[in-house]
Amino acid sequence: MQQLIPDSRVFDAEKVGETLMDITPGLPRTDDFQPLAAARGRNRPPRARASQDTLRQRIEGDTVLGPSSFHLHYLESYAEAARTWLHGEAEVVDTTHLTPSQAALQIAEAVKS
């Protein structure tokens, strides 16, 4: 992605979640920060999304990090977000039938427009 978007920066959104979890007084108790309104972008950033079966296969077949029980645990939460608020807060790119390179190109094009 970074090579496709001039002057872009890499940002780890998990750091935002860590910060949101440390706010005092605390936000609503959760172990998943993504549904919190404060974690959602205001300028509709593109989000890559695939079917739940595709996500499960990708997580279980991850050859870099290995299968992640953490990510598998949140598949239903992600599906719920996709059904409810995610499409209203972000431009969603369905990556079910895209290669990583194709997905990156589509996301880069969405950012440019």
LUMVEX-255136 format. One record per residue (C-alpha): residue in one letter; x, z, y. Coordinates in steps of 0.5 Angstrom, whole numbers, padded with zeros to 4 digits, always signed. Layout:
<pts>
AXZY...
</pts>
This chain:
<pts>
M+0000+0000+0000Q+0005+0002+0005Q+0009-0005+0004L+0002-0008+0006I+0000-0005+0012P+0005-0005+0018D+0007+0001+0021S+0003+0005+0016R+0005+0012+0013V+0004+0016+0007F+0000+0022+0007D-0002+0027+0001A-0009+0029+0002E-0008+0034-0003K-0004+0038+0003V-0011+0038+0007G-0014+0041+0001E-0009+0046+0001T-0010+0048+0008L-0017+0048+0008M-0017+0053+0002D-0013+0058+0007I-0017+0058+0013T-0019+0065+0015P-0025+0066+0015G-0026+0062+0009L-0030+0056+0008P-0035+0056+0003R-0032+0058-0004T-0029+0052-0008D-0024+0050-0012D-0025+0043-0010F-0024+0042-0003Q-0026+0034-0003P-0034+0036-0002L-0032+0040+0005A-0034+0036+0011A-0028+0038+0014A-0024+0034+0009R-0028+0028+0010G-0025+0022+0015R-0029+0020+0021N-0026+0013+0021R-0029+0011+0015P-0022+0010+0011P-0022+0006+0005R-0023+0010-0002A-0021+0006-0009R-0027+0008-0014A-0028+0006-0021S-0033+0007-0026Q-0033+0014-0030D-0031+0011-0036T-0025+0007-0033L-0023+0013-0029R-0023+0017-0036Q-0019+0011-0039R-0014+0011-0034I-0013+0019-0033E-0012+0019-0041G-0007+0013-0041D-0003+0015-0035T+0004+0014-0038V+0007+0017-0031L+0004+0024-0031G+0001+0024-0038P-0007+0026-0039S-0009+0031-0033S-0014+0036-0035F-0015+0037-0028H-0017+0030-0026L-0021+0030-0032H-0025+0036-0030Y-0027+0033-0024L-0030+0027-0026E-0037+0029-0026S-0036+0032-0019Y-0033+0025-0017A-0039+0021-0019E-0043+0026-0016A-0040+0025-0009A-0040+0017-0010R-0048+0018-0011T-0049+0022-0005W-0044+0023+0001L-0038+0018-0001H-0041+0012+0001G-0043+0014+0008E-0036+0017+0010A-0032+0012+0007E-0031+0004+0005V-0031+0005-0002V-0027-0001-0006D-0029-0001-0014T-0023-0002-0017T-0026-0002-0024H-0024-0009-0026L-0018-0010-0021T-0010-0009-0022P-0007-0004-0018S-0004-0010-0014Q-0011-0013-0013A-0014-0006-0011A-0008-0005-0006L-0009-0012-0003Q-0017-0011-0002I-0015-0004+0001A-0010-0007+0006E-0015-0012+0008A-0021-0007+0009V-0016-0003+0014K-0014-0009+0018S-0021-0011+0019
</pts>
